[in-house]
């Protein structure tokens, strides 16, 4: 039975992927690089340490990488963070997991200031046990550091009792490095086939469907009566 649930945040609990992509796109423009929105969006889910090298070389990043990241952070906090909204039923999902004795942690590639805002926005203070952010690890997703830190904070439970919930291929790739199964949610806008290819075992629409599935079958959630599939499940995108 799943006893520990580690949630990604951006695109999983809050509708923020487009905002992050546009903030990065504008920051890139400020530093002389015009990158199409769709290309930037495809990289959201990584932290700055993994995202910026996709678009700038090592020499460029040594010259202005810190300034670029600082500019993006200020821009996002000022112009985009106020636009972010939680997906429906996030608080209710966390309340139900807590009621049933599940242990919940957050593992986000966002900075701590952003993560703190999201916790308040979703009204889940007191409903989770631990949280980790980009600020606490050396490498962000798709490296496994953030999930490893979350596991440590949860007391190193058996892998068989843990599931990761995320919206990007980078969540599944990072979790897979620790042999953690991932449930993919489609509300972040990433293609279902990309999530399956990265290793997602089950696909669901959003937190509301996660809650509905849990209420229907708490003991076998999220896998259903058949138990955890051995390979990514070929569900159709909802």
Secondary structure, DSSP 8 states (H G I E B T S, - for coil): ---EEEE--BTTTEE-HHHHHHHHHHHHHHTT----HHHHHTTTTS-HHHHHHHHS-HHHHHHHHHHHHHHHHHHIIIIIGGG-EE-TTHHHHHHHHHHTT-EEEEE-SS-HHHHHHHHHHHT-TTS-SEEE-GGGSSS-TTSSHHHHHHHHHTT---GGGEEEEESSHHHHHHHHTTT-EEEEEGGG---HHHHHHHTEEEEESSHHHHHHHHHH-TTTTTT-TT-S-SS-------
